[in-house]
Amino acid sequence: MKVGVILKHIWENLFTEPMTKKFPKEPVQLPEGFRGRVGYIPENCIMCNMCVLNCPANAIEIKPEEDGKRWTLHYDRCINCMICVEVCPVEALYNDDKEPFRVTSDRISAIETGKVPMVSCPICGKKVPRPSNTMVKRMMKEVTPRNLLKAAVCPQCKKDHKPEEIDAIIDKILEEGSYPDMDKLLGKEGLR
């Protein structure tokens, strides 16, 4: 290569803007339809495991614990395919384009975790995951203590009791204030 060509390139580059971006100090303009990172709303989650079953990178885990179910999202494994967002029936997962990149060299900070508490079935006392607000809205149009109690009835009790019997039991519980997990059910205890 000739010296004149090299000097020409040096001269041109002295007076032009750099080609690289100053990310993360300056925000990057993202194209429409950009797949950011996966966001999670634990209040909406019904722990159906659809995201776990469909994730090709095994980036999502849901494990039962004594007092709830713990979910873990491994951003260091996630390939941003958004299949989990597509299969989620209650919109607990979403495409978060507000924080599209997670720049870290620490593996622990690339993991997000939280817990959905277990509540007691108002009829038999069996532990079930707290019903999500999204599920209650879809089933009953609004989130009220009565509707949350009705959604917390376990599948076995729904088979064993008629809807009128379930309504009568829930009305009695609301009158007496005898449901032990009401704070968890209403979300006052915090879901994370």
C-alpha positions in Angstrom: 0.0 0.0 0.0 1.3 3.4 -0.9 2.1 6.0 1.8 -0.1 8.6 0.0 -3.2 6.4 0.4 -2.5 5.8 4.1 -2.0 9.6 4.7 -5.3 10.3 2.8 -7.2 7.9 5.1 -5.6 9.4 8.2 -6.5 13.0 7.0 -10.1 12.0 6.3 -10.6 10.3 9.7 -9.2 13.2 11.7 -12.2 15.3 10.7 -15.1 12.8 10.7 -17.3 11.4 13.5 -16.3 8.0 14.9 -18.1 5.0 13.4 -18.6 3.3 16.8 -21.3 4.2 19.3 -20.6 5.3 22.9 -22.9 2.6 24.4 -23.9 2.3 27.3 -23.2 6.0 28.1 -25.3 7.1 25.1 -28.6 5.3 24.2 -28.7 3.4 21.0 -31.5 4.0 18.4 -33.2 0.7 18.1 -35.1 -0.4 15.0 -38.8 -1.1 15.2 -39.5 -4.7 16.2 -36.2 -5.0 18.0 -36.2 -8.0 20.4 -35.0 -6.5 23.7 -34.6 -8.5 26.9 -37.5 -10.5 28.4 -39.4 -8.7 31.2 -41.4 -10.5 33.9 -44.5 -9.4 35.9 -44.8 -11.9 38.8 -48.3 -10.6 39.7 -49.6 -12.0 36.4 -47.9 -15.3 36.4 -50.0 -18.5 36.9 -47.0 -20.8 37.0 -48.2 -22.8 34.0 -44.6 -23.7 32.9 -45.4 -22.9 29.2 -42.3 -20.6 29.1 -40.1 -23.3 30.6 -41.3 -25.9 28.2 -40.8 -23.8 25.1 -37.5 -22.0 25.9 -34.9 -23.4 23.5 -32.0 -22.1 25.6 -33.3 -23.4 29.0 -33.1 -19.8 30.3 -36.2 -20.0 32.5 -36.7 -22.2 35.6 -39.6 -22.6 37.9 -39.0 -24.6 41.1 -41.5 -25.4 43.9 -40.6 -24.3 47.4 -42.4 -24.7 50.7 -44.1 -21.3 50.6 -44.3 -20.6 46.9 -42.8 -21.2 43.6 -39.5 -19.6 42.6 -38.9 -18.4 39.1 -35.4 -17.7 37.7 -34.6 -16.0 34.4 -31.0 -16.5 33.2 -30.2 -13.6 31.0 -26.7 -15.1 30.3 -28.4 -18.0 28.6 -31.3 -16.1 26.9 -31.1 -15.9 23.1 -33.9 -13.2 22.9 -36.0 -15.4 20.6 -39.2 -14.2 22.5 -40.9 -17.6 22.2 -41.6 -17.4 25.9 -43.4 -14.1 25.4 -45.5 -15.6 22.6 -46.6 -18.7 24.6 -47.4 -16.9 27.9 -51.2 -17.1 28.2 -51.4 -14.3 30.8 -48.9 -11.8 29.6 -46.6 -12.2 32.5 -43.6 -12.1 30.1 -43.1 -9.2 27.7 -40.5 -7.7 25.4 -38.7 -5.1 27.4 -37.3 -2.6 24.9 -36.7 0.1 27.6 -33.7 -1.8 28.9 -32.7 -3.8 25.8 -29.1 -4.7 26.8 -27.7 -6.0 30.0 -24.0 -5.3 30.0 -22.2 -7.2 32.8 -19.3 -9.4 33.4 -20.8 -10.7 36.6 -22.9 -13.9 36.1 -24.9 -13.3 39.3 -26.2 -10.0 38.1 -27.3 -11.7 34.8 -29.9 -13.7 36.8 -33.2 -12.4 37.8 -35.2 -14.3 40.4 -38.5 -13.9 42.3 -41.2 -15.9 44.0 -45.0 -16.3 43.6 -46.5 -17.2 46.9 -48.7 -20.2 47.7 -52.1 -19.6 49.2 -54.6 -22.0 50.8 -57.6 -23.3 48.9 -60.5 -21.6 50.8 -62.4 -24.9 50.9 -59.9 -27.7 51.7 -56.8 -25.8 52.7 -54.5 -27.4 50.0 -51.7 -25.1 48.9 -52.1 -23.6 45.4 -50.2 -20.8 43.6 -51.6 -17.3 44.2 -54.1 -16.6 41.3 -52.8 -14.0 39.0 -54.6 -10.7 38.5 -54.6 -11.2 34.8 -56.3 -14.6 35.1 -58.9 -13.2 37.5 -59.7 -10.3 35.1 -60.1 -12.7 32.2 -62.3 -15.1 34.2 -64.4 -12.6 36.2 -63.8 -9.2 34.6 -62.5 -7.5 37.8 -60.1 -8.2 40.6 -62.0 -8.2 44.0 -61.3 -10.2 47.2 -64.4 -12.4 46.3 -63.1 -13.1 42.8 -59.5 -13.8 44.1 -60.9 -16.3 46.6 -63.0 -18.0 43.9 -59.9 -18.3 41.7 -57.9 -19.8 44.6 -60.2 -22.8 44.8 -58.1 -25.9 43.9 -59.1 -28.0 40.9 -60.2 -30.9 43.1 -62.7 -28.7 45.1 -64.0 -27.4 41.8 -64.8 -31.0 40.8 -66.3 -32.0 44.1 -68.5 -28.9 44.8 -71.2 -27.2 42.8 -70.6 -23.5 41.9 -73.4 -22.5 44.2 -71.7 -24.3 47.1 -68.4 -22.6 46.4 -70.1 -19.2 46.3 -71.8 -19.9 49.7 -68.5 -21.0 51.3 -66.7 -17.9 49.9 -69.5 -15.6 51.1 -69.2 -17.2 54.6 -65.4 -16.7 54.6 -65.7 -13.0 53.6 -68.3 -12.4 56.3 -66.3 -14.0 59.1 -62.9 -12.8 57.8 -61.6 -16.3 58.4 -59.3 -16.8 55.4 -55.7 -17.1 56.7 -53.9 -16.1 53.5 -55.9 -13.0 52.7 -52.8 -10.7 52.7 -51.0 -13.0 50.3 -54.1 -13.3 48.2 -54.5 -9.5 47.9 -50.8 -9.0 47.3 -50.1 -7.0 50.4 -47.2 -9.2 51.4 -45.3 -8.5 48.2 -44.6 -11.0 45.5 -40.9 -10.8 45.1 
